[in-house]
Amino acid sequence: MTAISTLFSIAATPVLFAFWAAMNPDTKAVLQKIDIDPRRVIMMLLIMMVVPVIAGMLIRAKRPETADKIRLWSRRIAGVVFAVVVAILLLGNVEVLGTFGKTALPPVLLTFAIAVALGWGLARVSGLVAADRRAVTLEVAFQNVALAIGMAVVFFPTLAGVAITSILWGVVHLTLGFALAVIWMRVPIAEGSSGTS
């Protein structure tokens, strides 16, 4: 599922980005002033998403014991790098965070609610059992925060609000998504259950 969504994002991200930016007159004007090369977007997607996913899948398929050994450390290193980047961006934009936080928080919370509802709804319509519905819901809810921040920094270096909104979005999605995962861990599913949880 991750591999398919990653490949799909190569085409979908630039199209959706341009579409939603054009919907708002303010963001449309900003977009016209900024040169967003679709090739750079695709290259960023390849570097940040496609290559790591393919590399992980190949290692898992060819050398599963190696994959097991490096999985924990790769997660820890990625977590530390992500935390450092977020901290640097937050500390360098405290005033912007205060300005944009109240405006950005409602749509950020809404996107999380939509992501959870969409993931769970699609999984239910597909006839998946409860455990698989949970997995699909979390996969949809945990969107690629690093990609959003990376795109904000690369394509909007002078617009700190874009990076701050991306960080806020990431923090909300990761925090609420993790909370949902913890809740579901404490609510066991009966074996073979196709219930509503």
C-alpha positions in Angstrom: 0.0 0.0 0.0 2.8 2.4 0.9 4.6 1.6 -2.4 1.5 2.2 -4.5 0.6 5.5 -2.7 4.2 6.6 -3.1 4.3 6.0 -6.8 0.8 7.6 -7.2 2.1 10.7 -5.3 4.6 11.5 -8.1 1.8 12.4 -10.4 -0.8 13.5 -7.8 1.3 15.9 -5.7 2.2 18.5 -8.4 -1.4 18.4 -9.8 -3.1 18.7 -6.4 -0.7 21.4 -5.3 -1.4 23.5 -8.3 -5.1 22.9 -8.1 -5.6 23.8 -4.5 -3.3 26.8 -4.7 -5.3 28.1 -7.6 -8.5 27.8 -5.7 -7.6 30.7 -3.4 -6.9 34.1 -5.0 -4.2 34.9 -2.4 -2.3 31.7 -2.9 -2.8 31.8 -6.6 -1.1 35.2 -6.7 1.8 33.8 -4.6 2.1 30.8 -6.8 2.4 32.9 -9.9 5.4 34.8 -8.3 7.2 31.6 -7.4 8.7 29.3 -10.0 7.7 25.7 -9.2 9.4 23.4 -11.6 7.4 20.2 -11.9 10.6 18.4 -12.6 12.0 19.5 -9.2 8.9 18.4 -7.5 9.1 14.9 -9.2 12.8 14.8 -8.3 12.1 15.6 -4.7 9.4 12.9 -4.5 11.8 10.4 -6.0 14.5 11.2 -3.6 12.4 11.5 -0.4 9.8 8.8 -1.1 10.3 6.4 -4.0 14.0 5.6 -3.6 13.7 4.8 0.2 10.6 2.7 -0.3 12.1 0.7 -3.1 15.4 0.3 -1.3 13.5 -0.9 1.8 11.4 -3.4 -0.2 14.5 -4.8 -2.0 16.5 -5.2 1.2 13.4 -6.9 2.9 13.0 -9.2 -0.1 16.7 -10.1 -0.7 18.1 -9.9 2.9 15.3 -10.1 5.5 17.8 -10.6 8.3 19.7 -7.4 7.4 16.3 -5.6 7.2 15.5 -6.7 10.7 18.9 -5.5 12.0 18.8 -2.0 10.4 15.0 -1.3 10.9 15.3 -0.1 14.5 18.3 2.1 13.9 17.0 3.6 10.7 13.8 4.6 12.5 15.8 6.1 15.4 18.1 8.0 13.1 15.2 9.3 11.0 13.4 10.3 14.1 16.4 12.3 15.4 17.0 14.0 12.1 13.3 14.9 11.8 13.2 16.3 15.3 16.3 18.4 14.7 14.9 19.9 11.5 11.5 20.6 13.1 13.2 22.2 16.2 15.4 24.4 13.9 12.4 25.6 11.9 10.3 26.2 15.0 13.0 28.1 16.9 13.7 30.2 13.9 10.1 31.1 13.3 8.5 31.5 16.8 6.7 34.7 15.8 5.4 33.2 12.6 4.1 30.2 14.6 2.1 32.5 16.8 0.7 34.3 13.9 -0.2 31.3 11.7 -0.9 28.8 14.4 -4.5 29.9 15.1 -5.3 30.2 11.5 -3.7 27.0 10.4 -4.9 24.7 13.3 -8.6 24.3 12.3 -7.8 23.2 8.7 -5.0 21.0 10.0 -7.4 19.2 12.4 -10.0 19.0 9.6 -7.5 17.3 7.3 -6.7 14.7 10.0 -10.4 14.0 10.6 -10.9 13.6 6.8 -7.9 11.4 6.5 -9.1 9.0 9.2 -12.6 9.0 7.9 -11.4 8.4 4.4 -9.0 5.6 5.3 -11.5 3.8 7.5 -14.4 4.3 5.1 -12.5 3.0 2.1 -11.3 0.1 4.0 -14.8 -0.8 5.2 -16.3 -0.4 1.7 -13.5 -2.7 0.5 -14.7 -5.4 2.9 -11.6 -5.5 5.0 -11.7 -7.0 8.4 -11.4 -4.8 11.5 -7.6 -5.3 11.9 -6.9 -4.4 8.3 -9.3 -1.4 8.5 -7.2 -0.1 11.4 -4.0 -0.6 9.4 -5.4 1.2 6.3 -6.8 4.1 8.5 -3.4 4.7 10.1 -1.6 4.4 6.8 -3.8 7.2 5.4 -3.7 9.3 8.6 0.1 9.3 8.8 0.8 11.4 5.8 4.4 12.2 4.8 5.4 15.1 7.0 9.0 15.2 6.0 7.9 15.6 2.3 5.6 18.5 3.2 8.3 20.3 5.2 10.9 19.6 2.5 8.7 21.1 -0.2 7.9 24.1 1.9 11.6 24.8 2.5 12.7 24.2 -1.1 9.9 25.9 -2.9 8.9 28.6 -0.4 12.1 29.6 1.4 10.8 33.2 1.9 7.4 32.2 3.2 8.0 30.9 6.7 4.2 30.4 7.2 4.3 27.6 4.7 6.9 25.7 6.6 5.3 26.4 9.9 1.9 25.2 8.7 3.6 22.0 7.3 5.2 21.4 10.7 1.9 22.1 12.6 0.2 19.7 10.2 2.8 17.1 10.8 2.8 17.4 14.6 -1.0 17.2 14.7 -1.2 14.2 12.3 1.6 12.3 14.1 0.3 13.1 17.6 -3.3 12.2 17.0 -2.4 9.3 14.7 -0.2 7.9 17.4 -2.9 8.4 20.0 -5.3 6.5 17.8 -2.8 3.7 17.4 -2.3 3.5 21.2 -6.1 3.4 21.8 -6.5 0.6 19.2 -3.7 -1.3 20.8 -5.6 -1.4 24.0 -8.8 -2.4 22.3 -8.2 -6.0 21.1 -9.9 -7.5 18.1 -11.4 -10.9 18.4 -9.8 -13.3 16.0 -11.6 -13.3 12.6 -13.6 -10.3 13.7 -15.1 -8.1 11.0 -16.7 -5.8 13.5 -16.9 -2.0 13.4 -13.7 -1.2 15.4 
